[in-house]
Amino acid sequence: MANRGMASRPNGQVAGNKMCQFKLVLLGESAVGKSSLVLRFVKGQFHEFQESTIGAAFLTQTVCLEDTTVKFEIWDTAGQERYHSLAPMYYRGAQAAIVVYDITNQDSFARAKNWVKELQRQANPNIVIALAGNKTDLANQRTVDFEEAQGYSEDNGLLFMETSAKTAMNVNDVFLAIAKKLPKNDQSMQSGNANLTVEPPPPSRSQCCA
Ligand SMILES: Nc1nc2c(ncn2[C@@H]2O[C@H](COP(=O)(O)OP(=O)(O)OP(=O)(O)O)[C@@H](O)[C@H]2O)c(=O)[nH]1
């Protein structure tokens, strides 16, 4: 999805564009589709039998805005309860988070609200949070109202979208909306010919630019 129709460098940066790098974390109950959303966004793929994440997974993807290339360093966390205590390592220092629930599972919505609370208390105070109601392709099994989640998001200053990793609905759009909302200040930008090497950073790294 990145750089379509534009001259790009090997690191995904568009020539002449400013480069900006952000750490983004995905949180949410197990099996809501966090890994599937990342796989769709990064590789354009979907697996019906996606394996449950152990610990966390790291991937990167770039998004091109008008004059800025935004590189996301994505930490896909494991949703199983036994990994809960690891989560702060991944959300600390993150500039963005996607909290995911499954629209067919009320419990996962309640869990998502708890993640939002935890982020608001313990993460970077300026963190951009998006709430994603995933599996909209299963709308006939819906148990979480769109309006309820939208109202909750408005009350809590969150971006909100319903998504489907299976059909790709709104997947790129969530990341794009986050990229647009993130502050592009001097600290997060590099000029056009910057040559970034991106290695999996330690989870506690807090600055967005190499
Ligand atoms: N129908 C449908 N199934 C989905 C969607 N997204 C994910 N799934 C399925 O839901 C299951 C769980 O997906 P994962 O991506 O592994 O979920 P996860 O939140 O990363 O789970 P953990 O790694 O355990 O935290 C898999 O069988 C996926 O194929 C979707 O949008 N629609």
The ligand as an SDF file (V2000), in Angstrom:
LIG
                    3D

 32 34  0  0  0  0  0  0  0  0999 V2000
  -14.1020  -13.6960   10.0770 N   0  0  0  0  0  0  0  0  0  0  0  0
  -13.0000  -13.0780   10.5020 C   0  0  0  0  0  0  0  0  0  0  0  0
  -12.0570  -13.7740   11.1820 N   0  0  0  0  0  0  0  0  0  0  0  0
  -10.9580  -13.0950   11.5850 C   0  0  0  0  0  0  0  0  0  0  0  0
  -10.7640  -11.7180   11.3450 C   0  0  0  0  0  0  0  0  0  0  0  0
   -9.5860  -11.3560   11.8900 N   0  0  0  0  0  0  0  0  0  0  0  0
   -9.0750  -12.4550   12.4440 C   0  0  0  0  0  0  0  0  0  0  0  0
   -9.8800  -13.5080   12.2670 N   0  0  0  0  0  0  0  0  0  0  0  0
   -9.6650  -14.8830   12.7330 C   0  0  0  0  0  0  0  0  0  0  0  0
   -9.6770  -14.8720   14.1570 O   0  0  0  0  0  0  0  0  0  0  0  0
   -8.7190  -15.7980   14.6660 C   0  0  0  0  0  0  0  0  0  0  0  0
   -7.7560  -15.0990   15.6100 C   0  0  0  0  0  0  0  0  0  0  0  0
   -7.0000  -14.1650   14.8710 O   0  0  0  0  0  0  0  0  0  0  0  0
   -5.5950  -13.6020   15.3810 P   0  0  0  0  0  0  0  0  0  0  0  0
   -5.1630  -12.5740   14.3970 O   0  0  0  0  0  0  0  0  0  0  0  0
   -4.6550  -14.7110   15.6820 O   0  0  0  0  0  0  0  0  0  0  0  0
   -6.0280  -12.9320   16.7580 O   0  0  0  0  0  0  0  0  0  0  0  0
   -5.0850  -12.2400   17.8490 P   0  0  0  0  0  0  0  0  0  0  0  0
   -5.8960  -11.1610   18.4510 O   0  0  0  0  0  0  0  0  0  0  0  0
   -3.7820  -11.8480   17.2440 O   0  0  0  0  0  0  0  0  0  0  0  0
   -4.8820  -13.4020   18.9060 O   0  0  0  0  0  0  0  0  0  0  0  0
   -3.6660  -13.5950   19.9930 P   0  0  0  0  0  0  0  0  0  0  0  0
   -2.4020  -13.7100   19.2050 O   0  0  0  0  0  0  0  0  0  0  0  0
   -4.0210  -14.8610   20.7290 O   0  0  0  0  0  0  0  0  0  0  0  0
   -3.6930  -12.4020   20.8760 O   0  0  0  0  0  0  0  0  0  0  0  0
   -8.0350  -16.4330   13.4370 C   0  0  0  0  0  0  0  0  0  0  0  0
   -8.6620  -17.6610   13.1650 O   0  0  0  0  0  0  0  0  0  0  0  0
   -8.3070  -15.4450   12.3270 C   0  0  0  0  0  0  0  0  0  0  0  0
   -8.3640  -16.0460   11.0510 O   0  0  0  0  0  0  0  0  0  0  0  0
  -11.7810  -11.0140   10.6150 C   0  0  0  0  0  0  0  0  0  0  0  0
  -11.7150   -9.8160   10.3550 O   0  0  0  0  0  0  0  0  0  0  0  0
  -12.8750  -11.7540   10.2290 N   0  0  0  0  0  0  0  0  0  0  0  0
  1  2  1  0
  2  3  2  0
  2 32  1  0
  3  4  1  0
  4  5  2  0
  4  8  1  0
  5  6  1  0
  5 30  1  0
  6  7  2  0
  7  8  1  0
  8  9  1  0
  9 10  1  0
  9 28  1  0
 10 11  1  0
 11 12  1  0
 11 26  1  0
 12 13  1  0
 13 14  1  0
 14 15  2  0
 14 16  1  0
 14 17  1  0
 17 18  1  0
 18 19  2  0
 18 20  1  0
 18 21  1  0
 21 22  1  0
 22 23  2  0
 22 24  1  0
 22 25  1  0
 26 27  1  0
 26 28  1  0
 28 29  1  0
 30 31  2  0
 30 32  1  0
M  END
$$$$
